[in-house]
Amino acid sequence: MTPIQSLLGFGLAAGLLTITPGLDTALVLRTAASEGRGAAFRATLGIQLGCLLWGAAVALGLGALLETSTMAYGALTWAGAAYLTVVGMGLVLRPRRAFVPGPADRHQARMASFWRGLLTNLLNPKIGVFYLSFLPQFVPAGYAPAPSIFGLAVFHDVIGAAWLSLLILSLGRMGPVLRRSGFIAWLDRGTGAVFILFGLRLVFDRRVAG
């Protein structure tokens, strides 16, 4: 496989995976609706940084630990499931009803959107295992695996950032609708349910694999 063939094949596969709605999409859409574009872009930055860190870990060989160590994978799985469930329950039980945060917590809200995006991906071991099994398939023949894998992770990161940014920008004309408190509360509860389901899925898949 030549470098061009590798990039084209990986770009097609990664693009299809990226546009499939999932946890990241739900988080970004909810953040855009309830906190605005700026917070959604910060959440996107956190999400993509999390993916990039996983890519770096896999390139350095740390991702193999998750595949071979039951204890390491289990600990990260339970941590991720707990985080998603706690955040999800908070959204379901205490949905937001205001679009703009108050002056006192504006800076905290800005930081929170970034950390939510980052932790959502860092505490999901499936991303590491996915990268470990997926990225090496597209390493061009004769090229060093580590830099090639990290380069593909960066490419995937760019695709993901572009897609999420497009989603955020496409919501601009729906601003008046998205700012309605009833819609915000509904979206928070829906996003919370998605978080809880993903948390339960982590645990369920862990038990089935075990």
C-alpha positions as CSV (number, residue, x, y, z in Angstrom):
1,M,0.0,0.0,0.0
2,T,1.5,3.3,-1.1
3,P,1.2,6.5,1.1
4,I,-1.4,7.9,-1.2
5,Q,-3.5,4.7,-1.2
6,S,-3.2,4.6,2.5
7,L,-4.5,8.2,3.0
8,L,-7.3,7.7,0.5
9,G,-8.4,4.4,2.1
10,F,-8.1,5.7,5.6
11,G,-9.8,9.0,4.8
12,L,-12.8,7.2,3.3
13,A,-13.1,4.8,6.3
14,A,-12.5,7.5,8.9
15,G,-14.9,9.9,7.2
16,L,-17.7,7.3,7.3
17,L,-17.1,6.5,10.9
18,T,-16.9,10.2,11.8
19,I,-20.3,11.2,10.4
20,T,-22.0,8.3,12.1
21,P,-23.9,9.9,15.1
22,G,-22.4,8.9,18.4
23,L,-21.4,10.2,21.8
24,D,-19.3,13.1,20.5
25,T,-22.0,14.3,18.2
26,A,-24.6,14.3,21.1
27,L,-22.2,16.2,23.4
28,V,-21.4,18.9,20.8
29,L,-25.0,19.4,19.7
30,R,-26.1,19.7,23.3
31,T,-23.3,22.1,24.2
32,A,-24.0,24.3,21.1
33,A,-27.7,24.5,22.0
34,S,-27.4,25.2,25.7
35,E,-24.1,27.1,25.9
36,G,-23.5,28.5,22.5
37,R,-21.0,28.1,19.6
38,G,-18.0,29.1,21.6
39,A,-18.6,26.4,24.2
40,A,-19.3,23.8,21.5
41,F,-16.0,24.6,19.8
42,R,-14.2,24.2,23.1
43,A,-15.9,20.9,23.7
44,T,-14.8,19.9,20.2
45,L,-11.2,20.9,21.0
46,G,-11.4,18.7,24.1
47,I,-12.8,15.8,22.1
48,Q,-10.1,16.0,19.5
49,L,-7.4,16.4,22.0
50,G,-8.6,13.2,23.7
51,C,-8.5,11.3,20.4
52,L,-5.0,12.7,19.7
53,L,-3.7,11.6,23.0
54,W,-5.1,8.1,22.4
55,G,-3.4,8.2,19.0
56,A,-0.1,9.1,20.6
57,A,-0.5,6.4,23.2
58,V,-1.2,3.7,20.6
59,A,1.8,5.0,18.5
60,L,4.0,4.6,21.5
61,G,2.7,1.1,22.2
62,L,0.7,2.0,25.3
63,G,-2.5,1.0,23.6
64,A,-1.3,-2.6,23.5
65,L,-1.5,-2.6,27.3
66,L,-5.3,-2.2,27.1
67,E,-5.5,-5.2,24.8
68,T,-3.3,-7.5,26.9
69,S,-4.0,-6.3,30.4
70,T,-7.4,-7.3,31.8
71,M,-6.8,-5.2,34.9
72,A,-5.8,-2.0,33.0
73,Y,-8.7,-2.3,30.6
74,G,-11.2,-3.1,33.3
75,A,-10.1,-0.1,35.5
76,L,-10.4,2.3,32.6
77,T,-13.7,0.9,31.5
78,W,-15.3,1.2,35.0
79,A,-13.9,4.8,35.3
80,G,-15.3,5.7,31.9
81,A,-18.7,4.1,32.7
82,A,-18.9,5.9,36.0
83,Y,-18.0,9.2,34.5
84,L,-20.6,8.9,31.7
85,T,-23.3,7.7,34.0
86,V,-22.7,10.5,36.6
87,V,-22.7,13.2,33.9
88,G,-25.7,11.6,32.2
89,M,-27.7,11.4,35.4
90,G,-26.9,15.0,36.1
91,L,-28.3,16.1,32.7
92,V,-31.4,13.9,33.1
93,L,-32.3,15.0,36.6
94,R,-31.1,18.6,36.5
95,P,-31.5,19.8,32.9
96,R,-30.5,23.4,32.0
97,R,-33.2,25.9,31.4
98,A,-31.1,29.0,30.5
99,F,-29.0,29.6,27.4
100,V,-26.4,32.0,28.8
101,P,-24.5,31.3,32.0
102,G,-24.5,33.9,34.7
103,P,-21.5,36.3,35.0
104,A,-20.2,34.5,38.1
105,D,-19.9,31.1,36.4
106,R,-19.1,32.2,32.8
107,H,-15.4,31.3,33.0
108,Q,-16.1,28.0,34.8
109,A,-18.6,27.1,32.1
110,R,-16.0,27.8,29.4
111,M,-13.5,25.4,31.1
112,A,-16.2,22.8,31.8
113,S,-17.2,22.4,28.1
114,F,-13.5,21.7,27.2
115,W,-13.0,19.2,30.1
116,R,-16.3,17.4,29.3
117,G,-15.1,16.8,25.8
118,L,-11.6,15.7,26.8
119,L,-12.7,13.3,29.6
120,T,-15.5,11.8,27.5
121,N,-12.8,10.4,25.1
122,L,-9.9,9.9,27.5
123,L,-12.1,7.7,29.8
124,N,-13.3,5.5,26.9
125,P,-10.8,2.6,26.4
126,K,-12.6,1.6,23.3
127,I,-11.0,4.5,21.4
128,G,-7.6,3.1,22.3
129,V,-8.5,-0.4,21.3
130,F,-10.1,0.9,18.1
131,Y,-7.0,2.8,17.2
132,L,-4.8,-0.1,18.0
133,S,-6.8,-2.4,15.7
134,F,-7.7,0.1,13.0
135,L,-4.8,2.4,12.4
136,P,-2.0,-0.2,11.7
137,Q,-4.0,-1.5,8.8
138,F,-3.3,1.7,6.9
139,V,0.4,2.0,7.6
140,P,2.2,2.2,4.2
141,A,4.6,-0.6,3.4
142,G,8.2,0.2,4.3
143,Y,7.2,3.1,6.7
144,A,7.9,3.2,10.5
145,P,4.7,2.2,12.3
146,A,4.9,4.7,15.2
147,P,5.1,7.9,13.2
148,S,2.7,6.6,10.6
149,I,0.1,5.6,13.2
150,F,0.3,9.0,14.9
151,G,0.1,10.7,11.5
152,L,-3.1,8.8,10.8
153,A,-4.5,9.7,14.2
154,V,-3.8,13.4,13.4
155,F,-5.6,13.0,10.0
156,H,-8.6,11.4,11.8
157,D,-8.5,14.3,14.3
158,V,-8.7,16.8,11.4
159,I,-11.6,15.0,9.9
160,G,-13.4,14.9,13.2
161,A,-12.8,18.5,14.0
162,A,-14.0,19.6,10.5
163,W,-17.2,17.5,10.8
164,L,-18.1,18.7,14.3
165,S,-17.3,22.3,13.3
166,L,-19.7,22.0,10.4
167,L,-22.4,20.7,12.7
168,I,-21.9,23.7,15.0
169,L,-22.0,26.2,12.2
170,S,-25.1,24.7,10.7
171,L,-27.0,25.3,13.9
172,G,-26.6,29.1,13.6
173,R,-30.0,29.8,11.9
174,M,-31.8,27.6,14.5
175,G,-30.5,29.9,17.3
176,P,-34.0,31.2,18.4
177,V,-35.4,27.6,18.6
178,L,-32.3,26.2,20.4
179,R,-32.5,29.0,23.0
180,R,-36.0,28.0,24.2
181,S,-35.8,26.7,27.7
182,G,-38.1,23.8,27.0
183,F,-36.0,22.7,24.1
184,I,-32.8,23.1,26.1
185,A,-34.3,20.9,28.9
186,W,-35.4,18.3,26.4
187,L,-32.0,18.2,24.7
188,D,-30.2,17.9,28.1
189,R,-32.3,15.0,29.1
190,G,-31.8,13.3,25.7
191,T,-28.0,13.8,25.8
192,G,-28.0,12.5,29.4
193,A,-29.8,9.4,28.3
194,V,-27.2,8.9,25.5
195,F,-24.4,9.3,28.1
196,I,-26.0,6.7,30.4
197,L,-26.6,4.2,27.6
198,F,-23.0,4.5,26.5
199,G,-21.8,4.0,30.1
200,L,-24.0,0.9,30.4
201,R,-22.7,-0.3,27.1
202,L,-19.1,-0.1,28.3
203,V,-19.9,-2.2,31.3
204,F,-22.1,-4.7,29.3
205,D,-19.5,-5.1,26.6
206,R,-16.8,-5.5,29.3
207,R,-18.8,-8.3,30.9
208,V,-19.5,-10.1,27.6
209,A,-15.8,-9.9,26.7
210,G,-14.8,-11.2,30.1
